[in-house]
């Protein structure tokens, strides 16, 4: 990315990137053993399991997708941005 330049040329490009990120997170989550998911490490100065870190990352991404969807809604732009990446959508 370049400062001052859009990260993606259009909605389809951004949705494709979100879909790829979602697939990577799902693949990572499914590839880890129970022991690996429950492993604890230091995250911003506090102890946290890998499973909690993954859940936090997914929830954080959903929060930002919701913000984008709200902004687009307020601008009158039809979108499915929030649902992009939600399984089955």
Beta strands, then each sheet from edge to edge (+ up, - down):
strand 1: 40-43
strand 2: 46-49
sheet 1: 1+ 2-
end
